[in-house]
């Protein structure tokens, strides 16, 4: 018997004997186990601890590696997200999981076998330009997979500020706003000065030479004078969507406690 199996059996035995409360057993199970497959250590209990199973960052991995990881994780999880992958990865995954879905704009694969629930409303997403869409779609896809509805607003950059101002009624309904922008990265600061909720700023590598691959907008966002603004890494749509989902979930939790 594997060590992890023995620990689980011991916990269940203690619960059955009444010497361990079910809630205490659940807390201990949150830190069990992982699976070592040689080229990766798969965290099968990520979903129990954090609400979403381990997400696979596909970039840098081979097609065979991603397919093997997906097969292992899907055996224990109802949801999966694989980011930064092309169609060749999806073809390999679809051979194993025919119900997997490829999202071309986000360059991501999802698997969702969980029972359908009413999504939590409260996340708004606005982009500076259409060229920011791949990063924005990754953010929206992540939040939706975590059970949230995302109101997406495209091409509302500060070069035409009236476009953004027209969207203010929708932005003010949100519990959290994701602002995605490249070029000089001014959009999140402007949004942050107009709403009373957290703003997740996402710098993108979209822009001409002095954009410096996203470094310029990232520094602009980090130096923002608008309060309530947090910045994720360059092109990190996944991180933005995940953080926004956590914030929105807390907003819903607070409402249920009122």
N, C-alpha and C positions, 0 to 999 in steps of 0.2 A: 504494500500500500504506500502511495506517495505521501510525503510529509504533509502537503497541503490537505490531501484527502483525510489523513489521520486527524489533523487539527479540526477540520469541519465536523468529522464524526464525533470528536470529543465535545465540541460545542453543542451539537444536537443532542448528545446524550445528557449533558448537563441541563439543557433546557427541558428535556423530557423528565428528568429527575426532580426538576423544580429548584435546582441549586443555582441556576443562572436565568435571569430575566430575558425574555425574547429581545427586548430593546438593546440590552447589553451585548447579546450575541450578535445582533445586527451590526453594532459598532465595531466589534472585532472582525466581522466578515468584510468590512469595508477595506481592510488592508491585506486581503488574501485574494488570489494568488497572482502570479504572472507565469507566462509560458515561454520558455527559452527554446527558440527554433533555430539557433545557430547564428543567423544573421540579424535577428531581432528578438527582443524580449517583450512579449505582448502583455499589456496590462488589461486583463479581462475584467477587473473590478473598477475600471475608470468610471463606467456608467453609474455604478452604485455610489461612488464617492462624489461625483461631480455632475451627474445628470445626463451626460452624453458619453457613449463609449469612445475609446481611444480613436482619434482621428488620424488617418494615414496621410502623411505628406509624401506625395508620389514623386516629386522632383528628386532626381538623383538615385532613385531605386530602379531596378530593372523591371520589365513587365512580369517576369516570372516571380520576382520577389513580392511585388504588389499582389499578384494573384494568390500566392501562398498565404500572405498575411490576411487578405480578405476572406479566404476560405476558413482560416482558423478563427477569426473574430466573428464571422457570421454564424458560426455554430453556437455562440453564446450571447449574441446581441441581436436586438430587434432593429437597430439602426446603425448605419455605417456612412461615413463620409470620407472620400478620398479626394484630396485636393492636388492641383497642379499636374494634371495628367492629360494626355492626348487620346484620340480615338483608338489607337492601338492597345492602350491599357484597358479601355472599356471593352474591346472585343474579347480580350482574355478573361476579364471579370464576368462578362455576360455568358460566356461558355459555362461558367461555374454557377452563376446566379442570374438566371434569365429575367428576374424581376428587378435587376439593377437598372438605374436610369443614368444616362449621360447628359450633362448640362454643358453644352458647347460654349456658351458665353462665359460661364464661370470656370471652365476647364476642370470640371469636377464630376465625380460619380457618387450617387447616393443609393442606399438600400434602406427602405423603410417598410418594415413589417409590423410596426406597432399599431394597436387599435387607434382608429381615427378619433381625435379629440377636438373640441372647439379651440382654435388658436387664441392665444392671448394677444389682444390688441395693445398698441402703445409704442411701437418702434417706427420712426420715420427715417428714411434714407434719402439724402439729396446729393447729387453729383455736380461738380463744376462743369463737366463737359461729357459728351457722348463717349469720348475716348477713355473715360474713367470706368466705363461699364464693366469690363472684366473683373476688376477689383470689387466694384459695387455688387455685382451679381454673386460673387463668392461670399460677401458679407450677408446678403439677403438670404442666400441658400442656407447658410449656417444657422441663422436665426430661425428660419422656417422649420428646419429639421429639429430644432430644439423646442418647437411648439409655439412659435410666435408668428403673428401676422406682421408683414412689413409693407409700409406705404412708401413706394419708390417714386422719387421725383428726379427726372433726368435733365441735365443741361441747364442749370440755374446758376451759373458762375457769376462772379462779381463784375465782369465786363459789361453785363446787362443787368444791373441790380434790380430793375423793375421786375424781372422774371422771378427773382427770389422773393421779392416783397409780395407778389401775387400768391405765393405759396404759404404765406404766414399762417392763415387759418388752419391749414393741415399740420404745419410744424408745431403749432401751439397746442394741438391735441395730444401730442406724443409725451410719453414718459422719458424717452431718451431719443436723441437724434444722432444718426451716423452721417458725417459730412465727408465726402470723398473728393479730393481735388489734387491735381498736379500743377503744372506751370509754377506760379509764385505761391500757391497754397493759401490764398486769402480767405477762401470760403468759410472754413470752420470758425475763424475769428468773427466774421460778420454774423454768422448764425448764432454763435455763442453770446453775442451782444443783444440778441433779439428774443431769446427764449429763456425760460426759467427752469430748464431741465438739463441734465448732463449731456454734453456733446462729445461723441467719440470721433476724433479727427483721424482721417486716413490719408497720408500723403501717397501720391502715386508717382511713378517714374515717367509719366506723360509730360512731354514738354521739349523745348529746344535745348541747345547745348548747356546753357547756364542753369537749367533745371538740375543738372548733375545727377541724373538717374534717380531723382526723388529726394536728394539731400536738401535742396533748396526749400521745397515746400515743407519738409519735415522740420527744418530749423525754424522756419516761419511759424509753424504751428506750435512748436515748443516755446517760442518766444512770445506767444500771443498774450495780449493784455486782457482778453476776455476771460472772466472767471468761469469755472465749471467745465473746463475743456481738458480732456485727456487725449493723448496721442499714442497711436500704435505704430508699429514699424512700417517701412515703405512697402506698399502694395499688399499689406497684410489684411485683406478682406476677412479672412477667417477669424483672426483675432478680434477685429472690430465687431463682427456679427455675434461672436461668442460673448464678448463683454456686454454688448447691448442687451442680449437675451438675459444675462444674469441680472442686469439692472432692472429690466422690465419685470422679471419674475419677482424681484423684491418688492416692486411697486404693487403687484397683485397680492403678494403675501401680506403686505401692510393693510391692504383694503379688507382682507378676510379677517384680520385681527381687530379691525375697528368695531 
